[in-house]
Amino acid sequence: MRIAVDAMGGDFAPDAIVEGVVMATKELPSDVTIVLVGQQRIIEDLLQKHNYAGSGVEIVHAEDVIEMGEHPTKALSQKPNSSIGIGFKLLRDKSVDAFCSAGNTGAMHVGALFSIKAIEGVLRPAIAGFVPQLSGASAVMVDIGANADCKPEMLLQFGEIGSIYAQYTFGIEKPRVALMNIGEEDQKGSLVAQAAYQLLKNSRKINFVGNMEGGDFFRDKADVIVTDGFNGNILFKMGESLYEITKELGLKHDFIDKTNYESVGGSPIVGVNGNVIIAHGISSPLAIKNMLNLAKRQVESNAYTKIAQALS
C-alpha cells in the first residue's frame, strides 16, 4: 500500500506534516509506504530533524505550492507542478492508493474532479465527516461542505453513498440512514427536506430510519447522517468546537476528546474514483498521523469501487 501526502499543505506545513508522517511510520505495518510530495530538500532536512532513518517513506519532488487563499481552479491550471497537482497525478496513474492533504480544500476537491473524476452516476461528490456517538461508535455525515445547495435527488444519493461507505469502512451490515431535519415527522422541514424524505423512504438500497433532530446528533440514532453541505458544515464545526470550549472551561471527558478534530484527522471525498482525504488546515502532527490511519483503513475497505458497482 502506498499513501501520498502533500508535505506542503497546511498552516503548519511542512514541519507538522513530516513530523506526523514520522509518527505514523511507528504504527503502520511495514508494507505501507508513505510518499511525501513536496520540495525535496526541505522534506529531507525535516526527516533528518525528526530522526527518521527508516525505509517506509519516499519523496516525490514538487516545486510549487498552492497557498490556502488561492483560487482552486486557477491555481491547479497555473501550478501543475504543485504538491497537490503532482499528488493527484500519482493517484490518477495508480502509483499511489490514496492522496491526503491539509492544504487548500477547494483545490483538493477540484483536483479530484479533474484527475480521478466523479464515479459515473454520481451527481455531486461530497465530503464525509465522522461524528462521535455516545455509544463509542462514529456516524458518517454526508455532506459537510462540498455542496452548499442540494436538490432532493442529491440528498438521496448522499444517503446511498454514505451507507456503502459505512458498510465497508466500518463493517456495519445495514447502516441506519437518517435525514437531518427540524423535526422527526415526515412533513417537517423545507420543501427540499420533505422531498428528500420521500425519496429516502422509498429507496430499497438503504435502511432509512427517518428524520433526526440536532439534539440527537451524538445520540447514536443513525450510522449515516444525510444533510446538505451548508448545514452539515455548520453542525460539524459546532460539534468540533466542544473540545476547545470544554478545554477552556477546564473540563475533560473521553467522549469530548473524540470531538477533537485530531482524533480522526481527515475527511474523505466520497463519490470519486479513488481515495482522497482532506485534513484541517490547522492540522497538528497528531492529526496527520491519525489521517494516515484513516487512509489505510479506507484503502483496505475499497469503498469507492463498491460505490461504483452499486451505481453501475
N, C-alpha and C positions, 0 to 999 in steps of 0.2 A: 504494500500500500504506500502511495506517495501523496502527501498532502502539501500543497503550495501555500505559502503565507506571504502576504505583502509586508515586507520588512519596513517599508517607508510610510505606511498609512497609519494615522492616529495622532492624537495630540502629544503623546509621549514617545512617538516613534523617532528613531529606530531602536533606542535603548530598551524600552519596555517590551517591545515585540521580541527582540532577540533574547532577552532575559526570560520571558515567558516560554519561548521555544526551548531554551536550555532546561528549564524546569520540567517541561513536558517530556523531554527525552528520558528523564529518570523514571517516568511512569509508563510510557508507551512501549509496546513489545518491540523486540529488535528488528522485526520485519517491516516496521513503519519508518519510512524516510520522510523527513520534513525538508521541503525545498523552499529556502528563503529567497524571495525575489526582491532585488533592490541593488543599491550601489555596493559593489563587491568589496572594495577596500574598507568601507565603513563597517560592513557586516563582519568581515574578518577580524577587524580590530575589536569589535564588541564581543565576538565569540571568545577571543583571547581574554578580554577583560573579565568575562564570566567563567573563565577557566574551563571552557569546553574543548575537549580533545577527542571526542568520540567520532564514530563514522555514520551516525544517523542523521546528519544534516548536510544538505547540499546547497550551493549558492548558484543562482542564475542571475547574471548581471542585468540590471535595468537602469539606464542612465537618468531617466526623468521621473518626476514625482507629480501626481495630480494632487493639488492642495485642496483642503476642505471646502474653501469658498468658491472653487472654480465651477463653471457650468459643465455638467456631466458630459453632454454630447460633444460640445466644442472641445473639451479637454481630451476626450478619448480620440477624436479625429486629429487633433493637433499634436498629441503626445503618444504616438503609437508605441514608443519605447519606454513608456512609463511602467512602474511596477504593476499597476492594475492592468494595463494593456498586455504586458508580457504574461502576467498570471493567467489571464483569460485565453491567451494563445496556447499556453501549456495545457489548459483544461480542454480547449477545443480539439487539440491534437491528441488528446488522451495520454499525454506524457505524465499527467498527474490525475489523481482520483477525486480531488477536491481542491477548491481555492477559497482561502479565507482572508479577510481584510478588516482592519479597524479604520480604514480610510473613508474617502468620500462615498457616502451611501448611495447617492444618485448615480455616481459613476459605476458603482458595483452593480446596481440594478440595470442600468442601460448597457453596461458591458456584457452582462449575462444575456440580455435580449439580442444583442448584436452578434455575439460569438456562438454560444451554445444554443441560443434561441429557445423560445417557448415550446413546450411539448405540444404536438399537434392536437388541436381540440381545446386547449386551454384558452379561455377568453382573456384573462389577465393574470400573469404570475403574481404571487403575493409574498409578503414576508410573514413568517410564523414566529410567534413568541411563546415562551414557556412560562406558565403561571403556576406557582407552587400552590398546592392544596393542603388543607389541614390534615388530610389522611396520610400525607407524606409523598403522594404522587404528584405529577405535574400535568396540567391540561395544556393542550396546544391551542393557541388563539390565532385565528386567521381572519383578517389581515391586521397587521399592526403598523401600517404606514405607507405601503406602496400605492394603494388606490383609495384616495380620499372620497371619491364619489363612486358608488357602486349601484348597478342595476340588480334587480332580484335574481336574475339568472347567474350573475357573478357570485352572489352570496350562496346560492345553491352549490355552485362548483367549489367554493371555498370549503363548504361542509364535506363534499365528496373527497377533495384532495387532502384536507386535514385528517379525515377519517383513515385514509390509506396510509398517510404519514404516521399517524399514531399507532396504527396496527403493526406496521413493520419496524418502526424505530423503537417503540416501547413495548411491543409484544402484547398489545391489547386485542383480544379476539374480535369483539364487537364494540368499538368505541362509541360512547354515548355522545351524540352531537346536539348542541343547544344553540339557539339563536339569542344573542344579547339583545334585550329589549327593555321597555319601561314598565312591563307588567307580564305576568305569566299567561294571561288569557290570549287566545289566538287572534282576537280582533284588536289587540293593543298595538301601539306604535305608529310610526309613519306609514305612508302608503307603500313605500319600498319594503319596510319590515313586514307589513301584513302580506304583501305579495310573496316575499321570500319565505315566510312561514308556510304558506300553502305549498310552495314548490318543495321545500324541505320535507314537509309532512307526507307528500305523495311520492317522494323518491324511494325506490326499492334498494338503492345502493348503500344507504346509510341507516344507522339506528338513531333516528331522530327522537329526542325526548322533550321537545317543546321549547318555549321561551325560558330564559333565565334573566334575573334582575341583577343589578350591580351589587346588591347585598350578598349575592351567592357566589361572587367572583372567586373566593378562596375556599368555598364550602363543598367541593367535590360533587357538584351537581352534574358535571359533564367532563368528558375526556377531550372534547373538541368544542371550542367556543367560536361561533361564527359572528363576525361583525365587519363593517367597512373599516378602511384604513384610518379614517378620521377619528371615529370614536375608539377604535382599537388602540391607536397610538396614545390617546389621552388616558384611557384606562390602564394601559400597560405601564406608562411612565408614572402614573399616580401610584400604582402598586409598587414600583421600584423605589419610590420616594420614602416608603415606610422605613426602609433600612436606615437611611440618613437621619430621618426625623427621630426615630427611637434612639439612635446613637447620640444625637444631640441632647436628648432627654435623659440619657444615662440608663436606658432600658435595654435588656438583652433577652432574646429568646431564640431557640433553634429555628422556629418557623420564620421569624422575621429575618434571620440570616439568609434564608432561601430567597427572599425578595431582593437581596443584593445582586446587582447586575453581574457581579463577578462569579456568582455561583454556577451559572451556565456558560457565560462568556460570549454567546453569539446567537444570532437568529438566522435560520436558513431561508433562502428564497425558494419557495415551492412552486412547482409548475414549469420548471425549466429542465433542459436535457443535461443535467449534471448536478454536482454537489457544490453549492455556493453558500458560504456563511459570512454574514456581516456582523462585525463586533462594534460595540460602542466606541465613539471617537476617544473617549477618556480612558480606554482600556488600560488596565494595570497588567503587570506580568502574570498575576494570578488569573485574571480574566482570559488572557491569551492561552495560558496552559489549559484552562477548562474548555475554551473554544476548540482546541485541538482534540480533546477527548470527545467532544460532541461530534466533530468532523469524522473521527474514526468510527463512532457508532453509526453515523449516517451512511458512510461508505459501506459498512457491513450490512446495513438494512436494505440497501439497494432500492430505497423507496421511490426514487424518481422513475425507475424503469417499471415499477409496479403501477405508478400513476399513469404512465404512458400506455401500459397494457389495458388498464381499466377504461381509458378513453378511446382506444382504437376500435 
